[in-house]
Amino acid sequence: MKREKEISNNILYKVRCKINSENTGLSRTGLFEAIALEAVEYKLPPRVTARISNRIFAKIKYRLGILEPYIEDESINEIMVNGPENIFIEKCGEIIKVDEVFDSVEELEDVIRKIVSDVHREINEMNPIVDARLMNGSRVNGVYKNIAIGGPILTIRKFSRDRITLTEMVEHGTVSGQCAEFLKSLVESGYNIFISGGTSSGKTTFLNALSDYIPKEERVIVIEDSMELKITNIPNIVRMECRNANSMGKGSVEMDSLIKSSLRMRPDRIVVGEVRGKEVFQMIQAMNTGHKGSLSTGHGNSVMGMLRRLESMYLMAYHIPIDAIRVQIVEALDVMVHLEKVPGGKRVVTEVVELIGYENGSYLTNPIYLMDENMSLKPTENELVNSKYLKYREFSNNDRL
């Protein structure tokens, strides 16, 4: 492997010198021919020659080097780089280790710096963990070498370039047709909906799909840590994004500040991409002060597990009695939707639960849809309790059963 890296670097240097001396670029074919010509003297096996050629081509042609082809491949959902020599991808629900490697820690660091600089962020010893995004909307997390034992870590969560609609989700088996119509009606009617799920369970994609049914005449404020949502059907929309502190520790703008500011922008609805901490307090206050129809997501293993996490995040902002927090959560959130990633990589809705109250230390919930033992989403016999705001244009409570 060490000799292969040396050969690769030697060929790369010679090909770049050729390009610079001719003061012109090379076509794809011309570039591979130049690489092959330089590789002849090393008498390498065909597979090694091909691997070196692809690596050199990526370094010259692609801004993000060997990762660029994986970023462009729409069948790949996630790219995981655990140091310079361990690159994994998730493709069709399967985790695969790829042959390509970075030639050095410095090369990997350079790629990470290019990514984070595009969103005006820095990664270094003083700021070793950075969240960012690519121009295509992919979510990026980078970890600097001073706290990553095996070398810098880079994780890229990709999102489909095309928005997936609720109709397509029904076709893919993510949600049943009945449940989709029910949720569509809730969004149109202005119910506050919270979407929970584990990592890579499809929460953001599902929120995107539900946003298609926000009435177009409304003013919507979208707040995210890193902009991922693709809400395209609302003319009167405002998007705000958090900002990390600079290298001097100044200039940060946190999500709770953005939510608080949004209340002075005359919103009809507030969409919070994902809550992770003390911003839950401001979100709950916003939902409890007349801003109906709000949407948000969070990491949780179940509806009840998500409620417990919301309590913990609320306490990051203010220490008040837990009963008071639970009452505020119930008053703010109307319906919880939970998604899971099941074996094979499929994302499915497993629970749709109405919050109807809090009594004797327990949440009062009303399950509307639940996953049965055959992994099929089925309606329960329960009707929506808080149905007075439900629009009956294409859906009524009875249609659900």
N, C-alpha and C positions, 0 to 999 in steps of 0.2 A: 504493500500500500504506500509506503514511504517513497519507494522508487517511482511508482506510478504518479505520485504528486509532483515529484521533481521533473519527470518527463513532461507532464501536463503543463507545468509552469514554464519550462523551456520552450515548448511549442507555442504556448500563448504569447510569450515575449517575442518570438520570431515573427509570428503572424501579425501582431500589433505593429511591429517595426515595418513590416511590408505595407500594411494599410497606411501608416503615417508617411512612409517614404513616397508612396504613390499619391498621397493627399486625396484619397478617394475611398469610398466604402466598397464593400464587396457584396454581391448578391448572395443569397443563401447557398446556391450551388458553388459559386466561386469561393466562398468562405470555407466550405467543407473540402473543396479541392486543395486549397492552400494548407489546411490542417493535415490532410492525408499526405501531401507532399513532404511536409516536415516530419511526419511520423514514420516514414519509410525506413530511415536509418536505425530506428530502434527495434525493428523486426518484432513487433508485438503481436500477440494473438488477435484475431479479428474482433472478438468480444471486447477486449481491453481497448483496442483502437477506437471502436465505436463509442465506448463509454467516455474516453478522453475527448473524442471529437464533439460529442454532445455537450460535455461540460465546458469546453472552450467556446463553442458556439454560443452557449447561454451567457457566458461571461461577457462576450463581446457585444452580442445583439440585445440582451435583455438588461434592463436597469436593475432588476432584482435577481440577476444571475440564474443559478440553477433552479430557483424556486418558481420562476416565471411560468414555465410550462404547466406546472401544477396549479398555479393560480388561474391560468386561462382555461384549464380543463374543467368544464361544467359538471362532469360526473364526480368530481372530488369535492367533498364537503368540508374537510378539515386537513390542515397541514401542521404537523408537530415536529419541531426541530429541538432535539435534546443534545445540544452541543454540536460541534462541526461535523461529526461522523455518524450521527444517528438521526435520520429523517424518516418520519412516518406520515402516511396519508390515510384518511378514511374515505373509502370508495365503496358505494353501494352497501353501506353498513359494515364493511370489513376493514380492520386496521392492517395496513401493509407497510413493511419497511422497504424503502426504495434503495437502489444501488448508489445513487448520487451522494456525494459528500462535499462539504466545503473543504478547501485546501488548508484553511487555517482558522483559528479563532478570530483573527482580525478581519478575514473576509466575511464571516458571519456577522460580526459586529457592524461592519460597514453596511450590510443589507438592513439590519435593524435600525441603524441611524437614518438611513434614507427614508424608511417607512415613517418613523416618528417625526422626522423633520417636516414631512409633508403636512402634518397637522400642528406644526409649530410647538413640538414637544422635544424634550431632550432625555437621553438615557446616559447615565454615567454613575460613578461611585456614590455621589451624593443623592442621586435620583435613580435607584437601580430597578424600579418596577414601573413600567409605562403601559397604559392602554391607549390604543390608537385605532385608526381604520385606514384601509386602502381606498384608492379613488373609486373602486367598484362597490364600496360599501362593506367589504369584508372587515370583521372585527379582529384586532390584533392585540396580543399581549406579549410584551418583551421583558426579559429579566436579564440584568447585567451579570457579568462573570464574577463579580466580587461576592455575590450571594448564591450563584449557581455553581455547584461543585464540579459538574462535568462540562462546564462551558456555558456560554450564553444560551438562553432558552427563548424560542420564538413559537408562538401558537397563533395560527390564522384560522378563524372560523368564517367560512365563506357563506354567502347568501345567494340565492338564485337571482340572476339578473332580471328575470321576468317575475312579476308579482304573481303569486299563486292565489287564485280566487277561492272563495268558499265553495263554489260549485265544483271546482277541480279537487278540493279536499274531500268532498263527498265521493267523487269518482275514485279517488285514491284510497278510500276507506278510513280517512282520518277521523271523520265525523259522519253520523248518519244524516240522511236527508231531512228527517223530522227535526232532529236537534239543530241542524243548520238553520232551518226556517224559524225555529224558536229563538235562537240567538240573534238572528237577523232582526226579528221583531223587537227584541229587547234593546238592541242598539238604536234602532229607529225611534223607539219610544223614550230614550234617554235614561236607561238604567245604568247604574255604575257597575262595571264588570271588571273583575280582577282575574287574570290568567296566571296559573301557577304550573310548575313543572320542574323537572330536573334539568341538568345541563344537556343542551342539544335536543330538547324534547319538542321544539317547534313553537315556543311561546311567541317570539317576535313575528314569525310568519303568520301565526294564527291571529295575532292582533292586527297585522296588516290587512288580512282578509276581512275581519270584522269592520275595519274602518271604512270599507267601501259603502257601508250602509249609514254612515253619519250624514244627515241631511245637508245638502250642498249649500244651503243658505246660512249655515251656522259659522261662527268664528271659532276656530280651533287653535289652541296653543299646544305645541308638541315640545316636550322637554326630554332630553336624553343625555346620558354620559358621553357616548360616542354615537353620532347620528347613524341609525340603521333603518329606521322605519321609512317606508315608501308610501306615504299617504298622498295620492295624486289627484283625488277627485274633489278636493275642497279648495275653492278659489281664495277664500279669506283664511289663510293659514299662516301661523307664525312658528318658526322653528328655532329653538335655542339649545345650545350644547355647552356642557361643562368644560372648564378649562383647568388644566393642572398648573401648579405654581411653576415659576421659572427657576433657573439654577440658583437664584438668590432667595428662593422660598417665598416669592411674592407673586401676586397676580392671579391667584387661583379663584375660580368661580365654581361654587359647589351647587349641587342640584337643589338643596333646600332653599338657597337664595333665589334660584331661577323660578321655582314654584311660587315662592312668596311674591316675586316680581310679577309673575303672570296674572295674579289676582287683580292687578291694577291695569290690565290690558283689555278689560271687558270681554273675557272669554265666555263662550257658551259651553265649551267642553275643554277639559285639560287632559291631554294624553301624556302619561309618564312612561317612557320606554321600559325601564326596569328599576325597581327600588332595591337598594342594598343596605341602607343604613338610616341615619337620623332624618333623612328627607321624608320618611313615612309620616312623621308628625305633620309637616306642611301639607302633604297630599291628603291626609285624613281631614285636616281643617278645611281644605279647599272643597272636598266632596261634601262636607257638612255645612257649607255656607252657600248652597244654592247652585253649585256647578254640577248639574246632573249630566249623565251620559259620559262620564269620564272613564278612561280605560287605562290599565296598567298591568305590568307583569312582575313576577318575582320567582326566586328559586325556592321550591318546597317539594316534599315527597308525597304530599296529599293535601287535600283542602284543609283538614284540621292541622296538619303540620305547617302549612303556610300561615294560618291564623296565628299559631304560636310564634312563628318567625316575625310576623308583623308586630306582635307585642314586644318582642326583644328589640326590634329596630326602633320602635316608638320610644322605648326606654333610653336609647342612645341620645335622644334629644331632651327628654324631660322625665324626671323620676316622680311619677304620680301613682296613686293606687292602681293596681292591675285591673280591678273591677271597672274603674273609670275609663281605662284604655279600651277594654273590651266593649264597653257600651258605645264608645265613639267609633270603633271599628264596625260594629253592627249597624250603627246609624249611617255610616258612610258607604259601605259596600252592600250592593243588592244581591249580586250573583257571583259565585266563584266557579271558574272553569279550570279543570286540571287535565294536563296532558302528560303522557309518558312515551318514552322511546322503548318499544318492545323488541324482543329478539328478531334479528333480521334487518333492523334499522328503521322500521316503520314507526311513524309518530301517530298516536291516537288519543282522542279525548276519552278519558275514563270516568270523569265525574262532572256533573253540572249541579251545583247545590245553591239553593237560595238561603241567605241569612235572614232569619225572621225575628231574632231577639237574643237576649242574654238574661239568664235567670238562675239563681242559686249556684253561681260560680261556673255555669256551663253555657256554651253557645247553643242556641236553639236553631237547628238547621232543617231545611226541607229539601231532601234529595229529589231532583227532577229527572235526571238521567244518570244511570249507573252502568258500568261494564259488568256483563254477566260472566259466568264461568267459561263460556265459549268465546270470550274476548269480543263480544258484540255489545255495542252501546244500545241500551234499551230504556224506554221511558218507565218511570215508576208509576204508581197509581196516584201520586200526589199532584195536585194542581198548584200553580203559582199563587201564593198567599197574597202578596202585594201586587195585585193585578190591575189596580185602578188606573195606572198610567199606560197599560199595554194597548198599543194600537191594533185594531182588528182589521186592518185593510186586507191583508192576505193570510192572517193567522189569528187564531183564537186559542184560548186555553184548551178547548175540546179537541182542536186539531192535533194536539200533541199526543193524544192517547190512541 
